[in-house]
Amino acid sequence: MPPTVPQHGTFSANLLTLPGAAPDPETAAWWQRNPEAWAACRHEPQDPAQALPAYAAWLKALPGTPVFVAYPAGFDFMFVYWYLIRFAGESPFSFSCLDMKTLAMALLGLPFREVSKKTMPKDWFGPVRHTHVALDDAIEQGELFRRMLKEARALRGSDGQIRWWL
């Protein structure tokens, strides 16, 4: 089923493992339990020295100034930022990063540790499912974020300010 988020395009690249890198045992065990996702992320891997400058150029060609949005942003932003700086020499995101779990905490009025996708309203989720294939997951998270923003806009008062009930 196609995503309901209007897209300006997509970028996807699987990266070659860095020389001397060793897998984290827990992460490696997770990949063993998810062979389809592992196979997808190993399909036609590219040298980060070519893929990351292309990604930075793609980001800079998008309308507006990019903000990195993710669930969880703490892990994903650190990884992407490091690769962009190391291989592209810059991050078009600068230090702009928004964590969707934190936004959900504010919208739902729940303590941070109680927020998970299971505690989020079902109508925040679109038809695209989390597959652990990077492009699928980015589209799924984009749809979730769009719906969260719609919820935030519904909380605005007549002065345009969001009313937080925390």
Backbone as ProteinMPNN parsed JSONL, in Angstrom:
{"seq_chain_A": "MPPTVPQHGTFSANLLTLPGAAPDPETAAWWQRNPEAWAACRHEPQDPAQALPAYAAWLKALPGTPVFVAYPAGFDFMFVYWYLIRFAGESPFSFSCLDMKTLAMALLGLPFREVSKKTMPKDWFGPVRHTHVALDDAIEQGELFRRMLKEARALRGSDGQIRWWL", "coords_chain_A": {"N_chain_A": [[0.855, -1.184, 0.0], [0.639, 2.234, -0.827], [2.453, 5.006, 0.692], [0.926, 7.646, 2.668], [2.064, 10.041, 3.003], [3.074, 13.031, 1.511], [5.774, 12.97, -0.676], [9.038, 14.285, -1.283], [10.827, 12.913, -2.603], [13.097, 10.125, -2.391], [15.943, 8.721, -0.734], [18.268, 6.187, -0.649], [20.748, 4.048, 0.6], [22.729, 1.29, 1.121], [25.412, 0.648, 3.268], [28.852, -0.247, 3.006], [30.604, -2.24, 5.362], [32.741, -0.726, 7.71], [36.32, -0.828, 7.533], [37.931, -2.982, 9.822], [35.842, -2.896, 11.614], [33.794, -4.352, 14.107], [31.009, -6.395, 14.869], [28.494, -5.562, 17.298], [27.714, -7.862, 19.817], [24.994, -8.245, 20.752], [23.514, -6.838, 18.844], [24.258, -8.23, 16.538], [23.102, -10.705, 17.124], [20.419, -9.97, 17.041], [20.135, -9.365, 14.296], [20.523, -11.933, 13.274], [18.157, -13.138, 14.029], [16.444, -11.855, 12.371], [16.51, -12.364, 9.427], [15.543, -11.475, 6.89], [15.546, -8.68, 7.01], [18.268, -8.302, 7.438], [19.328, -9.284, 5.015], [18.243, -7.406, 3.255], [19.56, -5.042, 4.047], [22.106, -5.584, 3.302], [22.131, -5.689, 0.62], [23.595, -4.796, -2.358], [25.744, -3.078, -1.19], [27.31, 0.102, -0.607], [30.284, 2.096, -0.855], [30.919, 4.144, 1.876], [32.26, 6.551, 1.415], [31.424, 7.353, -1.062], [28.626, 7.199, -0.959], [27.74, 8.885, 1.186], [28.497, 11.642, 0.555], [26.775, 11.88, -1.659], [24.296, 11.59, -0.406], [24.319, 13.876, 1.276], [24.294, 15.869, -0.682], [21.798, 15.335, -1.851], [20.099, 15.905, 0.338], [20.573, 18.678, 0.611], [19.432, 19.602, -1.696], [16.739, 19.436, -1.282], [13.604, 21.155, -0.584], [13.641, 23.917, 1.687], [15.192, 23.909, 4.997], [16.822, 21.123, 6.223], [15.68, 19.087, 8.946], [16.558, 16.642, 11.181], [14.554, 13.971, 11.9], [13.434, 11.435, 13.992], [12.728, 8.17, 15.408], [14.115, 6.142, 17.491], [15.589, 9.295, 18.039], [18.005, 9.793, 19.331], [19.775, 7.61, 18.938], [19.742, 7.217, 16.092], [20.344, 9.786, 14.997], [22.937, 10.305, 15.965], [24.44, 8.309, 14.694], [23.983, 8.857, 11.885], [24.843, 11.544, 11.741], [27.585, 11.296, 12.446], [28.547, 9.714, 10.31], [27.976, 11.446, 8.144], [29.634, 13.693, 8.734], [32.153, 12.444, 8.784], [32.399, 11.287, 6.17], [31.234, 13.009, 4.28], [32.02, 15.439, 5.073], [30.416, 17.349, 6.187], [27.259, 18.171, 7.768], [24.14, 18.509, 6.553], [22.003, 18.758, 8.269], [22.951, 20.178, 10.371], [22.874, 20.757, 13.75], [20.296, 20.09, 14.122], [17.742, 18.288, 15.352], [14.973, 16.235, 15.961], [13.225, 14.397, 18.298], [10.901, 11.893, 18.034], [9.72, 10.349, 20.032], [9.888, 11.97, 22.276], [8.26, 14.086, 21.445], [5.843, 12.674, 21.302], [5.549, 12.083, 24.028], [5.022, 14.65, 25.035], [2.649, 15.275, 23.65], [0.909, 13.251, 24.513], [0.968, 13.456, 27.251], [2.309, 11.723, 28.93], [4.71, 10.074, 31.091], [8.135, 9.934, 29.984], [9.347, 7.329, 29.889], [7.125, 5.736, 29.692], [6.192, 5.983, 27.186], [5.701, 4.472, 24.123], [5.478, 2.858, 20.94], [3.316, 1.261, 21.29], [1.766, 2.613, 23.136], [0.887, 4.765, 21.794], [-1.684, 6.514, 19.964], [-3.656, 4.574, 17.737], [-4.481, 5.758, 15.362], [-2.392, 7.375, 14.641], [-0.717, 5.968, 13.084], [0.164, 4.981, 9.838], [-0.333, 3.142, 6.746], [2.139, 1.981, 6.114], [4.484, -0.287, 7.303], [6.866, -0.96, 9.933], [9.788, -2.339, 8.973], [12.437, -2.704, 9.368], [13.986, -2.236, 7.23], [15.786, 0.299, 5.889], [14.716, 2.398, 4.151], [11.956, 1.781, 4.071], [11.394, 2.083, 6.803], [11.974, 4.798, 7.183], [9.97, 5.991, 5.647], [7.721, 5.053, 7.002], [8.156, 6.272, 9.524], [8.042, 8.928, 8.733], [5.334, 9.179, 8.046], [4.172, 8.676, 10.572], [5.207, 10.886, 11.997], [4.058, 13.025, 10.546], [1.362, 12.665, 11.188], [1.474, 13.018, 13.936], [2.193, 15.724, 14.029], [-0.138, 16.808, 12.968], [-1.878, 16.264, 15.059], [-0.676, 17.882, 17.035], [-1.115, 20.416, 15.926], [-3.855, 20.55, 16.18], [-4.133, 21.154, 18.806], [-3.745, 23.824, 19.089], [-4.434, 27.074, 20.304], [-6.615, 29.992, 19.916], [-4.753, 31.981, 19.605], [-2.748, 30.78, 18.237], [-0.848, 29.412, 19.632], [0.398, 26.342, 20.964], [-1.375, 24.364, 23.198], [-0.232, 22.869, 25.936], [-0.791, 20.192, 28.053], [0.566, 19.284, 30.504]], "CA_chain_A": [[0.0, 0.0, 0.0], [1.502, 3.413, -0.892], [2.387, 5.892, 1.855], [0.032, 8.791, 2.521], [2.863, 11.248, 3.18], [3.624, 13.543, 0.255], [7.229, 12.832, -0.649], [9.85, 15.076, -2.202], [11.765, 11.946, -3.145], [13.717, 9.26, -1.389], [17.354, 8.386, -0.896], [18.579, 4.968, 0.085], [22.041, 3.442, 0.3], [23.306, 0.381, 2.1], [26.827, 0.98, 3.378], [29.838, -1.281, 3.296], [31.118, -2.217, 6.726], [34.022, -0.04, 7.795], [37.449, -1.721, 7.814], [38.234, -3.172, 11.238], [34.642, -2.84, 12.454], [33.308, -5.626, 14.634], [29.613, -6.221, 15.284], [28.08, -5.686, 18.692], [27.094, -9.196, 19.923], [23.529, -8.188, 20.861], [23.0, -6.42, 17.544], [24.46, -9.359, 15.619], [22.084, -11.72, 17.454], [19.141, -9.465, 16.527], [20.144, -9.559, 12.843], [20.341, -13.368, 13.003], [16.732, -13.441, 14.209], [15.713, -11.095, 11.356], [17.329, -12.544, 8.216], [15.066, -10.696, 5.746], [16.047, -7.322, 7.183], [19.718, -8.365, 7.223], [19.568, -9.431, 3.576], [17.908, -6.129, 2.611], [20.568, -4.003, 4.328], [23.375, -6.012, 2.696], [21.938, -5.689, -0.832], [24.361, -3.784, -3.09], [26.322, -2.065, -0.293], [28.146, 1.122, -1.24], [31.353, 2.712, -0.075], [30.414, 5.372, 2.507], [32.924, 7.72, 0.838], [30.622, 7.795, -2.204], [27.206, 7.303, -0.608], [27.423, 9.997, 2.086], [28.428, 12.912, -0.18], [25.553, 11.884, -2.479], [23.188, 11.828, 0.529], [24.375, 15.285, 1.674], [23.841, 16.66, -1.84], [20.356, 15.121, -1.968], [19.467, 16.677, 1.41], [20.679, 20.11, 0.333], [18.566, 19.922, -2.839], [15.343, 19.444, -0.838], [13.134, 22.49, -0.208], [13.778, 24.255, 3.096], [16.38, 23.484, 5.735], [16.452, 19.837, 6.807], [15.724, 18.762, 10.363], [16.574, 15.197, 11.338], [13.436, 13.524, 12.732], [13.535, 9.975, 14.084], [12.265, 7.434, 16.593], [14.611, 7.13, 18.446], [16.538, 10.229, 17.432], [19.3, 9.721, 20.004], [20.619, 6.619, 18.263], [19.814, 7.425, 14.647], [21.027, 11.032, 14.66], [24.359, 10.153, 16.251], [24.989, 7.471, 13.629], [23.941, 9.568, 10.613], [25.692, 12.724, 11.858], [28.984, 10.871, 12.4], [28.856, 9.301, 8.94], [27.993, 12.628, 7.282], [30.847, 14.468, 9.01], [33.326, 11.647, 8.409], [32.519, 10.972, 4.751], [30.808, 14.131, 3.424], [32.665, 16.647, 5.58], [29.396, 18.286, 6.675], [25.922, 17.64, 7.991], [23.104, 19.489, 6.206], [21.094, 18.907, 9.409], [23.622, 20.909, 11.432], [22.564, 20.043, 14.991], [18.836, 20.102, 14.212], [17.258, 16.922, 15.514], [13.732, 16.157, 16.719], [12.923, 13.038, 18.737], [9.461, 11.658, 17.983], [9.243, 9.819, 21.315], [9.715, 13.13, 23.144], [7.054, 14.767, 20.981], [4.707, 11.851, 21.747], [5.43, 12.287, 25.476], [4.357, 15.939, 25.247], [1.278, 15.219, 23.137], [0.089, 12.304, 25.276], [1.008, 13.753, 28.683], [2.818, 10.545, 29.628], [6.145, 10.086, 31.392], [8.935, 9.491, 28.845], [9.553, 5.874, 29.906], [5.865, 5.056, 29.404], [5.846, 6.2, 25.783], [6.184, 3.519, 23.128], [4.506, 2.807, 19.845], [2.123, 0.585, 21.803], [0.938, 3.555, 23.899], [0.468, 5.843, 20.894], [-2.981, 6.247, 19.319], [-3.57, 3.782, 16.493], [-4.669, 6.599, 14.178], [-1.132, 8.025, 14.292], [0.05, 5.071, 12.221], [-0.34, 4.811, 8.485], [-0.315, 1.776, 6.217], [3.495, 1.45, 5.961], [4.92, -0.947, 8.531], [8.284, -0.955, 10.287], [10.362, -3.598, 8.489], [13.882, -2.628, 9.618], [14.647, -1.855, 5.982], [15.924, 1.731, 6.168], [13.788, 3.253, 3.407], [10.609, 1.495, 4.588], [11.264, 2.662, 8.138], [11.934, 6.251, 7.049], [8.633, 6.338, 5.158], [6.808, 4.789, 8.128], [8.346, 7.311, 10.531], [7.531, 10.174, 8.16], [3.876, 9.15, 8.195], [3.887, 8.837, 11.994], [5.501, 12.275, 12.363], [3.034, 13.881, 9.937], [0.128, 12.53, 11.964], [1.721, 13.649, 15.239], [2.106, 17.17, 13.815], [-1.562, 17.123, 12.812], [-2.406, 16.261, 16.426], [-0.158, 19.074, 17.714], [-1.808, 21.592, 15.38], [-5.226, 20.552, 16.708], [-4.077, 21.665, 20.171], [-3.48, 25.266, 19.065], [-5.485, 27.998, 20.718], [-6.931, 31.042, 18.944], [-3.55, 32.791, 19.4], [-1.783, 29.994, 17.471], [0.06, 28.701, 20.516], [-0.016, 25.0, 21.326], [-1.754, 24.208, 24.6], [0.313, 21.622, 26.483], [-1.433, 19.84, 29.314], [1.471, 18.39, 31.23]], "C_chain_A": [[0.893, 1.236, 0.0], [1.377, 4.273, 0.357], [1.442, 7.057, 1.591], [0.77, 10.106, 2.726], [3.309, 11.746, 1.813], [5.149, 13.501, 0.347], [7.875, 13.765, -1.66], [10.865, 14.179, -2.888], [12.314, 11.089, -2.018], [15.186, 9.082, -1.732], [17.598, 7.14, -0.072], [19.937, 4.452, -0.364], [22.418, 2.52, 1.442], [24.809, 0.604, 2.089], [27.684, -0.257, 3.619], [30.282, -1.139, 4.744], [32.488, -1.555, 6.722], [35.145, -1.034, 8.11], [37.734, -1.785, 9.319], [37.03, -3.145, 12.153], [34.242, -4.248, 12.886], [31.878, -5.43, 15.116], [29.452, -6.314, 16.8], [27.371, -7.03, 18.825], [25.57, -9.178, 20.013], [22.894, -7.792, 19.533], [23.126, -7.545, 16.526], [23.432, -10.452, 15.863], [20.718, -11.276, 16.936], [19.065, -9.691, 15.024], [19.955, -11.034, 12.495], [18.885, -13.782, 13.137], [15.861, -12.765, 13.15], [16.442, -11.169, 10.016], [16.848, -11.744, 7.006], [15.582, -9.255, 5.819], [17.561, -7.276, 6.948], [20.034, -8.45, 5.728], [19.296, -8.106, 2.852], [18.998, -5.085, 2.842], [21.942, -4.371, 3.773], [23.287, -6.05, 1.171], [22.694, -4.515, -1.455], [24.944, -2.7, -2.185], [27.298, -1.155, -1.046], [29.237, 1.596, -0.29], [30.796, 3.991, 0.551], [31.037, 6.647, 1.928], [32.214, 8.215, -0.416], [29.167, 8.052, -1.803], [26.895, 8.54, 0.237], [27.509, 11.363, 1.41], [27.186, 13.001, -1.073], [24.328, 12.159, -1.601], [23.157, 13.298, 0.943], [23.886, 16.178, 0.533], [22.335, 16.532, -2.025], [19.607, 15.938, -0.91], [19.456, 18.166, 1.093], [19.8, 20.535, -0.834], [17.087, 19.934, -2.459], [14.904, 20.869, -0.516], [13.291, 22.719, 1.297], [15.101, 23.797, 3.689], [16.049, 22.181, 6.456], [16.599, 19.784, 8.326], [15.647, 17.242, 10.447], [15.47, 14.813, 12.325], [13.488, 12.01, 12.778], [12.934, 9.461, 15.385], [13.112, 6.17, 16.668], [15.668, 8.021, 17.808], [17.921, 10.113, 18.052], [20.259, 8.754, 19.328], [20.824, 6.988, 16.805], [20.582, 8.69, 14.277], [22.535, 10.902, 14.865], [25.062, 9.382, 15.131], [25.085, 8.253, 12.316], [24.861, 10.789, 10.647], [27.171, 12.343, 11.729], [29.383, 10.492, 10.978], [28.896, 10.505, 7.993], [29.273, 13.44, 7.485], [32.073, 13.721, 8.504], [33.484, 11.523, 6.897], [32.074, 12.092, 3.804], [31.446, 15.445, 3.87], [31.695, 17.683, 6.114], [28.117, 17.525, 6.989], [24.915, 18.719, 7.633], [22.073, 19.695, 7.326], [21.641, 19.88, 10.447], [23.396, 20.118, 12.717], [21.057, 19.956, 15.202], [18.291, 18.685, 14.199], [16.016, 16.941, 16.389], [13.437, 14.693, 17.026], [11.414, 12.846, 18.811], [8.916, 11.099, 19.293], [9.009, 10.977, 22.296], [8.475, 13.927, 22.743], [5.811, 13.992, 21.425], [4.475, 12.014, 23.244], [4.662, 13.577, 25.75], [2.9, 15.897, 24.795], [0.367, 14.348, 23.994], [0.046, 12.602, 26.77], [1.465, 12.568, 29.504], [4.263, 10.75, 30.031], [6.924, 9.449, 30.228], [9.053, 7.971, 28.785], [8.274, 5.084, 29.643], [5.435, 5.209, 27.949], [6.509, 5.117, 24.933], [5.16, 3.527, 22.002], [3.225, 2.118, 20.297], [1.215, 1.521, 22.587], [0.467, 4.732, 23.051], [-0.878, 5.5, 20.264], [-2.803, 5.525, 17.985], [-3.712, 4.656, 15.249], [-3.444, 7.444, 13.837], [-0.348, 7.208, 13.261], [-0.631, 4.923, 10.87], [-0.198, 3.368, 8.036], [1.082, 1.158, 6.105], [3.972, 0.911, 7.3], [6.433, -0.87, 8.696], [8.872, -2.319, 9.93], [11.835, -3.749, 8.841], [14.668, -2.553, 8.319], [14.623, -0.328, 6.014], [14.899, 2.6, 5.44], [12.348, 3.037, 3.864], [10.395, 2.19, 5.93], [11.215, 4.185, 8.094], [10.554, 6.712, 6.573], [7.609, 6.148, 6.276], [6.926, 5.875, 9.185], [7.871, 8.67, 10.02], [6.024, 10.269, 8.298], [3.484, 9.35, 9.656], [4.106, 10.285, 12.421], [4.454, 13.231, 11.795], [1.746, 13.839, 10.755], [0.278, 13.119, 13.365], [1.644, 15.175, 15.12], [0.657, 17.617, 13.65], [-2.225, 17.192, 14.187], [-1.948, 17.514, 17.178], [-0.876, 20.326, 17.227], [-3.236, 21.696, 15.911], [-5.271, 21.111, 18.129], [-3.874, 23.171, 20.238], [-4.705, 26.059, 19.522], [-5.709, 29.054, 19.654], [-5.73, 31.946, 18.677], [-2.465, 32.036, 18.643], [-0.816, 29.213, 18.328], [-0.486, 27.31, 20.856], [-0.279, 24.962, 22.836], [-1.249, 22.856, 25.094], [-0.316, 21.381, 27.831], [-0.56, 18.844, 30.055], [1.543, 18.807, 32.672]], "O_chain_A": [[1.844, 1.279, 0.78], [0.334, 4.28, 1.011], [1.187, 7.414, 0.441], [0.166, 11.174, 2.633], [3.865, 10.976, 1.029], [5.733, 13.946, 1.335], [7.34, 14.006, -2.742], [11.679, 14.657, -3.678], [12.023, 11.313, -0.843], [15.606, 9.27, -2.874], [17.174, 7.058, 1.081], [20.24, 4.422, -1.557], [22.425, 2.931, 2.603], [25.414, 0.733, 1.024], [27.294, -1.18, 4.333], [30.326, -0.032, 5.281], [33.299, -1.8, 5.829], [34.938, -1.978, 8.872], [37.771, -0.758, 9.997], [37.173, -3.351, 13.358], [34.344, -5.203, 12.116], [31.566, -4.399, 15.712], [30.174, -7.042, 17.48], [26.493, -7.324, 18.014], [24.915, -10.023, 19.402], [21.863, -8.34, 19.142], [22.207, -7.785, 15.743], [22.939, -11.062, 14.914], [19.941, -12.097, 16.449], [18.043, -10.158, 14.522], [19.287, -11.348, 11.51], [18.428, -14.682, 12.433], [14.672, -13.066, 13.042], [16.938, -10.157, 9.522], [17.666, -11.365, 6.168], [16.002, -8.687, 4.811], [18.074, -6.336, 6.34], [20.922, -7.75, 5.243], [20.036, -7.731, 1.942], [19.327, -4.323, 1.932], [22.849, -3.539, 3.779], [24.259, -6.402, 0.503], [22.444, -3.362, -1.104], [24.667, -1.518, -2.39], [27.997, -1.571, -1.969], [29.106, 1.497, 0.93], [30.256, 4.838, -0.161], [30.41, 7.705, 1.95], [32.379, 9.373, -0.8], [28.555, 9.016, -2.262], [25.87, 9.184, 0.013], [26.646, 12.2, 1.674], [26.61, 14.078, -1.226], [23.423, 12.885, -2.013], [22.089, 13.909, 0.961], [23.147, 17.135, 0.764], [21.665, 17.52, -2.325], [18.606, 16.585, -1.215], [18.443, 18.838, 1.286], [19.457, 21.711, -0.95], [16.26, 20.401, -3.243], [15.745, 21.713, -0.205], [13.092, 21.796, 2.088], [16.005, 23.359, 2.978], [15.089, 22.135, 7.225], [17.522, 20.361, 8.902], [14.765, 16.628, 9.846], [15.463, 15.284, 13.462], [13.577, 11.359, 11.737], [12.674, 10.216, 16.321], [12.831, 5.208, 15.953], [16.551, 7.529, 17.105], [18.919, 10.316, 17.361], [21.44, 9.063, 19.169], [21.959, 7.065, 16.336], [21.386, 8.673, 13.344], [23.317, 11.344, 14.023], [26.143, 9.764, 14.683], [26.152, 8.305, 11.704], [25.584, 11.042, 9.683], [27.92, 12.985, 10.993], [30.439, 10.902, 10.497], [29.769, 10.574, 7.128], [29.923, 13.829, 6.514], [32.939, 14.314, 7.861], [34.599, 11.642, 6.388], [32.492, 12.12, 2.647], [31.417, 16.437, 3.143], [32.108, 18.79, 6.461], [27.917, 16.396, 6.541], [24.83, 19.737, 8.319], [21.354, 20.694, 7.329], [20.898, 20.357, 11.305], [23.697, 18.925, 12.766], [20.593, 19.77, 16.327], [18.36, 17.977, 13.194], [16.0, 17.586, 17.438], [13.403, 13.854, 16.126], [10.728, 13.547, 19.555], [7.76, 11.352, 19.632], [8.042, 10.961, 23.058], [7.726, 14.389, 23.603], [4.835, 14.593, 21.876], [3.329, 12.078, 23.687], [3.761, 13.603, 26.589], [2.02, 16.422, 25.477], [-0.807, 14.667, 24.182], [-0.805, 12.073, 27.485], [1.057, 12.417, 30.656], [4.98, 11.518, 29.388], [6.425, 8.536, 29.569], [8.874, 7.387, 27.717], [8.337, 3.88, 29.396], [4.432, 4.632, 27.529], [7.715, 4.884, 25.02], [4.099, 4.141, 22.118], [2.158, 2.37, 19.738], [0.017, 1.261, 22.699], [-0.267, 5.594, 23.533], [-1.182, 4.326, 20.053], [-1.901, 5.843, 17.209], [-3.142, 4.347, 14.203], [-3.457, 8.163, 12.838], [0.583, 7.72, 12.639], [-1.848, 4.76, 10.783], [0.032, 2.476, 8.853], [1.204, -0.063, 6.011], [3.868, 1.593, 8.32], [7.175, -0.732, 7.724], [8.497, -3.334, 10.517], [12.416, -4.814, 8.633], [15.878, -2.779, 8.307], [13.557, 0.273, 6.15], [14.274, 3.459, 6.064], [11.599, 4.0, 4.028], [9.355, 2.804, 6.167], [10.496, 4.802, 8.88], [10.035, 7.719, 7.056], [6.732, 6.99, 6.469], [5.912, 6.354, 9.693], [7.353, 9.475, 10.794], [5.495, 11.329, 8.632], [2.562, 10.111, 9.949], [3.276, 10.851, 13.132], [4.013, 14.148, 12.488], [1.117, 14.873, 10.983], [-0.68, 13.659, 13.919], [1.098, 15.841, 15.999], [0.27, 18.68, 14.136], [-3.039, 18.079, 14.445], [-2.743, 18.138, 17.881], [-1.209, 21.202, 18.025], [-3.765, 22.796, 16.072], [-6.337, 21.5, 18.606], [-3.835, 23.739, 21.329], [-5.844, 25.75, 19.17], [-5.068, 29.023, 18.603], [-5.679, 32.61, 17.642], [-1.379, 32.573, 18.424], [-0.032, 28.423, 17.802], [-1.694, 27.133, 21.014], [0.51, 25.471, 23.633], [-1.782, 21.815, 24.711], [-0.366, 22.285, 28.666], [-0.93, 17.68, 30.208], [2.253, 18.182, 33.46]]}, "name": "protein", "num_of_chains": 1, "seq": "MPPTVPQHGTFSANLLTLPGAAPDPETAAWWQRNPEAWAACRHEPQDPAQALPAYAAWLKALPGTPVFVAYPAGFDFMFVYWYLIRFAGESPFSFSCLDMKTLAMALLGLPFREVSKKTMPKDWFGPVRHTHVALDDAIEQGELFRRMLKEARALRGSDGQIRWWL"}
